[in-house]
Amino acid sequence: MLVVTTNTIEGKRITKYYGLVTGNAILGANIFKDFMAGIRDLVGGRSESYEKELNRAKDIAVNEMMQAARMMGANAIVGVDLDFETVGANGSMLMVSASGTAVVLEG
């Protein structure tokens, strides 16, 4: 399934619009990852553990959105938007929301 952030796809014609599809993922961060990320903040560098969790949450949200589009009969999703937030007490959880428009592209 083609998933794009643009509203059109060059060289393809949208023949049917099914409407909004969404996917969400909320993942908790554990105390060890928080501690190691805090150390990296002090000494510099990237927090690989958070990056992996962020990518995992994004993949879950996008896959959930794709599954919803397939169930409608779509073969693509256009206008995709990803939103990243922290939720919970002290921002202890990571939330990723994906939304877009399920469509059918011509053959």
C-alpha positions as CSV (number, residue, x, y, z in Angstrom):
1,M,0.0,0.0,0.0
2,L,1.3,3.4,-1.0
3,V,1.4,5.9,1.9
4,V,2.3,9.5,1.2
5,T,2.2,12.9,2.9
6,T,1.2,14.6,-0.3
7,N,-2.5,15.0,-1.4
8,T,-1.8,13.7,-4.9
9,I,0.5,11.2,-6.5
10,E,2.3,12.2,-9.7
11,G,1.2,10.1,-12.6
12,K,-1.7,8.4,-10.7
13,R,-5.4,9.4,-10.6
14,I,-7.4,8.9,-7.5
15,T,-10.7,7.2,-8.5
16,K,-12.3,6.9,-5.1
17,Y,-12.0,8.6,-1.7
18,Y,-13.0,6.5,1.3
19,G,-12.2,9.0,4.0
20,L,-10.2,9.5,7.1
21,V,-8.2,6.6,8.5
22,T,-6.1,6.8,11.7
23,G,-3.7,4.8,13.7
24,N,-2.4,5.3,17.2
25,A,0.4,3.9,19.4
26,I,1.2,4.7,23.0
27,L,4.4,3.2,24.4
28,G,5.7,3.6,27.9
29,A,9.4,4.4,28.6
30,N,11.0,2.5,31.3
31,I,13.1,4.0,34.1
32,F,16.4,2.6,32.8
33,K,15.9,4.2,29.4
34,D,15.0,7.5,31.1
35,F,18.1,7.4,33.2
36,M,20.4,6.6,30.3
37,A,18.7,9.3,28.2
38,G,19.3,11.8,31.0
39,I,23.0,11.0,31.1
40,R,23.2,11.5,27.3
41,D,21.5,14.8,27.7
42,L,24.2,15.9,30.2
43,V,27.2,14.6,28.1
44,G,25.7,15.0,24.7
45,G,24.9,12.5,22.0
46,R,21.8,10.8,20.8
47,S,19.4,8.6,22.8
48,E,19.3,5.5,20.7
49,S,16.8,3.8,23.0
50,Y,14.3,6.6,22.7
51,E,14.9,6.7,18.9
52,K,14.1,3.0,18.6
53,E,10.9,3.4,20.7
54,L,9.9,6.4,18.6
55,N,10.4,4.5,15.4
56,R,8.5,1.5,16.8
57,A,5.5,3.7,17.8
58,K,5.5,5.3,14.4
59,D,5.5,1.9,12.7
60,I,2.7,0.6,14.8
61,A,0.5,3.7,14.2
62,V,1.2,3.7,10.4
63,N,0.5,-0.1,10.2
64,E,-2.8,0.4,12.1
65,M,-3.8,3.1,9.7
66,M,-2.9,1.0,6.7
67,Q,-5.0,-1.9,8.1
68,A,-8.0,0.4,8.5
69,A,-7.6,1.6,4.9
70,R,-7.3,-2.0,3.5
71,M,-10.5,-2.9,5.3
72,M,-12.3,-0.1,3.5
73,G,-11.0,-1.4,0.1
74,A,-8.3,1.3,-0.4
75,N,-5.0,0.8,-2.1
76,A,-3.3,4.0,-0.9
77,I,-3.4,6.7,1.8
78,V,-2.7,10.3,0.9
79,G,-2.2,13.4,3.0
80,V,-0.6,11.5,5.9
81,D,0.2,13.4,9.0
82,L,2.2,12.1,11.9
83,D,1.8,13.7,15.4
84,F,4.2,12.9,18.2
85,E,3.3,13.7,21.9
86,T,4.3,12.7,25.4
87,V,1.4,11.8,27.7
88,G,1.0,10.5,31.2
89,A,2.5,11.5,34.5
90,N,5.6,13.5,33.8
91,G,5.4,12.7,30.1
92,S,6.3,9.1,30.8
93,M,4.6,7.7,27.7
94,L,5.1,8.4,24.0
95,M,2.1,8.7,21.7
96,V,2.2,8.7,18.0
97,S,-0.9,9.3,15.9
98,A,-1.1,8.8,12.1
99,S,-3.9,10.1,10.0
100,G,-4.6,10.3,6.3
101,T,-7.2,9.8,3.6
102,A,-7.8,6.3,2.3
103,V,-8.2,6.3,-1.5
104,V,-8.2,4.0,-4.6
105,L,-5.6,4.8,-7.2
106,E,-6.2,3.8,-10.8
107,G,-4.4,0.6,-11.9
